[in-house]
């Protein structure tokens, strides 16, 4: 994302956007949560980006409801089992 797309907010935005995926996945360390939550509360461009990412994730979750065929699941399990032995 360029400075123009971020509304020229600067390095705080770059840092927040680099950590956004981990934040949305619930994988951001507890110590970092307050910083990014505060940044998102104060920065419209980053809040807009986070909102877009959350909506996109929701659409993907709704569209990905198919189950893999049992034969495929078994082949994957077998392959993973073989890989862990190597």
Backbone as JSON, one array per atom type, in Angstrom:
{
  "sequence": "XXXXXXXXXXXXXXXXXXXXXXXXXXXXXXXXXXXXXXXXXXXXXXXXXXXXXXXXXXXXXXXXXXXXXXXXXXXXXXXXXXXXXX",
  "N": [[0.86, -1.17, 0.0], [0.6, 2.2, -0.85], [1.79, 5.47, 0.3], [-0.08, 7.36, -0.52], [-2.42, 5.83, -0.73], [-2.72, 5.17, 1.91], [-3.38, 7.5, 3.0], [-1.28, 9.12, 3.67], [-0.35, 8.51, 6.31], [1.92, 7.36, 7.43], [4.77, 5.72, 9.03], [3.64, 4.41, 11.24], [1.31, 3.36, 10.22], [2.32, 1.59, 8.3], [3.51, -0.3, 9.97], [1.26, -1.2, 11.42], [-0.29, -2.3, 9.33], [1.38, -4.33, 8.5], [1.13, -6.07, 10.61], [-1.52, -6.67, 10.57], [-2.77, -9.0, 9.48], [-2.0, -11.05, 11.29], [-3.24, -9.98, 13.54], [-5.99, -10.1, 12.81], [-6.23, -12.84, 12.59], [-6.04, -13.6, 15.17], [-3.53, -14.09, 16.17], [-1.69, -12.34, 17.07], [0.74, -11.27, 19.39], [-0.17, -10.84, 22.81], [0.87, -8.54, 24.03], [1.05, -6.75, 21.93], [-1.51, -6.17, 21.14], [-2.97, -3.95, 22.22], [-1.64, -1.74, 21.08], [-2.13, -1.99, 18.27], [-4.91, -2.03, 18.25], [-5.45, 0.53, 19.25], [-4.29, 2.08, 17.24], [-5.93, 1.36, 15.05], [-8.31, 2.43, 15.98], [-7.79, 5.12, 15.81], [-7.06, 5.69, 13.18], [-8.42, 6.16, 10.16], [-7.87, 5.18, 7.43], [-6.47, 2.75, 7.92], [-8.3, 1.41, 9.52], [-10.34, 1.12, 7.67], [-9.1, -0.6, 5.85], [-8.74, -2.84, 7.51], [-11.39, -3.49, 7.99], [-12.24, -4.16, 5.4], [-10.62, -6.44, 4.98], [-11.65, -8.13, 6.99], [-14.28, -8.46, 6.07], [-13.8, -9.72, 3.62], [-12.65, -12.12, 4.5], [-14.88, -13.21, 5.78], [-16.58, -13.66, 3.6], [-15.1, -15.56, 2.19], [-15.06, -17.63, 4.1], [-17.82, -18.28, 4.14], [-18.14, -19.21, 1.55], [-16.58, -21.45, 1.41], [-17.5, -24.13, 2.14], [-17.58, -26.72, 1.34], [-16.8, -30.16, 1.71], [-13.83, -32.06, 1.58], [-13.4, -34.92, -0.52], [-13.59, -38.2, 0.95], [-11.6, -40.03, 0.07], [-9.55, -38.36, -0.82], [-8.87, -37.04, 1.55], [-7.83, -39.21, 2.98], [-5.58, -39.86, 1.39], [-4.07, -37.56, 1.8], [-3.63, -37.7, 4.56], [-2.09, -40.06, 4.64], [0.11, -39.26, 3.1], [1.12, -37.17, 4.71], [1.74, -38.63, 6.98], [3.77, -40.26, 5.95], [5.64, -38.27, 5.39], [6.36, -37.35, 7.91], [7.88, -39.37, 8.9], [10.23, -39.31, 7.51]],
  "CA": [[0.0, 0.0, 0.0], [1.42, 3.4, -0.93], [1.42, 6.53, 1.23], [-1.32, 7.98, -0.99], [-3.53, 4.95, -0.39], [-2.85, 5.16, 3.35], [-3.7, 8.83, 3.47], [-0.05, 9.7, 4.18], [-0.26, 8.39, 7.77], [3.31, 7.13, 7.78], [5.33, 4.44, 9.45], [2.72, 3.72, 12.15], [0.39, 2.6, 9.37], [3.06, 0.47, 7.73], [3.66, -1.29, 11.03], [-0.07, -1.76, 11.7], [-0.72, -3.13, 8.21], [2.22, -5.53, 8.49], [0.64, -6.95, 11.67], [-2.98, -6.79, 10.46], [-3.18, -10.4, 9.27], [-1.86, -11.74, 12.57], [-4.27, -9.44, 14.41], [-7.28, -10.65, 12.39], [-6.19, -14.28, 12.84], [-5.92, -13.83, 16.61], [-2.19, -14.62, 16.39], [-0.81, -11.26, 17.49], [1.06, -11.39, 20.81], [-1.02, -10.04, 23.71], [1.52, -7.25, 24.29], [0.88, -5.88, 20.76], [-2.92, -5.93, 20.84], [-3.37, -2.58, 22.56], [-1.08, -0.8, 20.11], [-2.81, -2.04, 16.98], [-6.29, -1.62, 18.47], [-5.45, 1.98, 19.36], [-4.02, 2.62, 15.9], [-7.13, 1.2, 14.24], [-9.33, 3.36, 16.49], [-7.4, 6.49, 15.46], [-6.64, 5.85, 11.78], [-9.47, 5.69, 9.27], [-7.42, 4.32, 6.32], [-6.14, 1.41, 8.4], [-9.56, 0.81, 9.94], [-11.03, 0.75, 6.44], [-8.41, -1.79, 5.33], [-9.06, -3.96, 8.4], [-12.8, -3.83, 7.74], [-12.26, -4.86, 4.12], [-10.04, -7.77, 5.18], [-12.6, -8.93, 7.76], [-15.4, -8.81, 5.18], [-13.29, -10.69, 2.65], [-12.52, -13.39, 5.21], [-16.23, -13.73, 6.01], [-17.06, -14.16, 2.32], [-14.37, -16.8, 1.9], [-15.58, -18.67, 5.02], [-19.16, -18.71, 3.7], [-18.03, -19.9, 0.27], [-15.72, -22.64, 1.51], [-18.18, -25.06, 3.03], [-17.51, -28.06, 0.79], [-15.9, -31.12, 2.35], [-12.99, -32.82, 0.66], [-13.81, -36.32, -0.6], [-12.88, -39.06, 1.91], [-10.39, -40.62, -0.53], [-8.52, -37.31, -0.82], [-8.44, -36.87, 2.94], [-7.0, -40.36, 3.34], [-4.3, -39.71, 0.7], [-3.33, -36.5, 2.48], [-3.17, -38.25, 5.85], [-1.02, -41.01, 4.34], [1.27, -38.48, 2.67], [1.65, -36.47, 5.87], [2.35, -39.65, 7.82], [5.05, -40.62, 5.33], [6.56, -37.14, 5.48], [6.84, -37.19, 9.28], [8.82, -40.45, 9.16], [11.51, -39.0, 6.83]],
  "C": [[0.9, 1.23, 0.0], [0.96, 4.43, 0.09], [0.12, 7.21, 0.8], [-2.52, 7.14, -0.62], [-3.76, 4.92, 1.12], [-3.23, 6.53, 3.88], [-2.49, 9.5, 4.11], [0.08, 9.6, 5.7], [1.14, 8.03, 8.22], [3.65, 5.75, 8.29], [4.45, 3.7, 10.44], [1.76, 2.85, 11.34], [1.09, 1.39, 8.76], [3.19, -0.65, 8.75], [2.33, -1.98, 11.31], [-0.5, -2.7, 10.58], [0.12, -4.4, 8.09], [1.72, -6.55, 9.52], [-0.85, -7.24, 11.57], [-3.43, -8.24, 10.32], [-3.1, -11.19, 10.57], [-2.93, -11.27, 13.56], [-5.63, -10.07, 14.09], [-7.36, -12.16, 12.64], [-6.12, -14.62, 14.33], [-4.55, -14.37, 16.99], [-1.2, -13.55, 16.84], [-0.52, -11.42, 18.98], [0.22, -10.41, 21.65], [-0.45, -8.64, 23.93], [1.31, -6.25, 23.14], [-0.57, -5.5, 20.49], [-3.34, -4.49, 21.09], [-2.88, -1.57, 21.54], [-1.87, -0.8, 18.8], [-4.28, -1.65, 17.14], [-6.4, -0.11, 18.57], [-5.22, 2.62, 18.0], [-5.27, 2.52, 15.03], [-8.24, 2.14, 14.69], [-9.05, 4.79, 16.02], [-7.19, 6.74, 13.97], [-7.68, 5.27, 10.82], [-8.94, 4.81, 8.13], [-7.1, 2.9, 6.77], [-7.39, 0.67, 8.88], [-10.35, 0.33, 8.73], [-10.42, -0.51, 5.85], [-8.74, -3.01, 6.18], [-10.49, -4.43, 8.18], [-12.94, -4.62, 6.43], [-11.75, -6.29, 4.29], [-10.98, -8.67, 5.97], [-13.78, -9.37, 6.9], [-14.98, -9.85, 4.16], [-13.16, -12.07, 3.29], [-13.89, -14.02, 5.45], [-16.8, -14.32, 4.73], [-16.39, -15.49, 1.98], [-14.87, -17.93, 2.8], [-16.94, -19.18, 4.56], [-19.08, -19.53, 2.42], [-17.26, -21.2, 0.33], [-16.34, -23.65, 2.48], [-18.12, -26.5, 2.53], [-16.5, -28.89, 1.57], [-15.06, -31.8, 1.26], [-13.49, -34.26, 0.64], [-12.98, -37.18, 0.36], [-11.59, -39.66, 1.35], [-9.24, -39.61, -0.54], [-7.98, -37.1, 0.59], [-7.5, -38.0, 3.36], [-5.62, -40.27, 2.67], [-3.44, -38.64, 1.38], [-2.78, -37.0, 3.81], [-1.99, -39.21, 5.65], [0.25, -40.27, 3.96], [1.91, -37.76, 3.86], [2.32, -37.45, 6.84], [3.7, -40.08, 7.28], [6.07, -39.51, 5.49], [7.13, -36.99, 6.89], [7.86, -38.27, 9.64], [10.2, -40.1, 8.59], [12.42, -38.19, 7.69]]
}
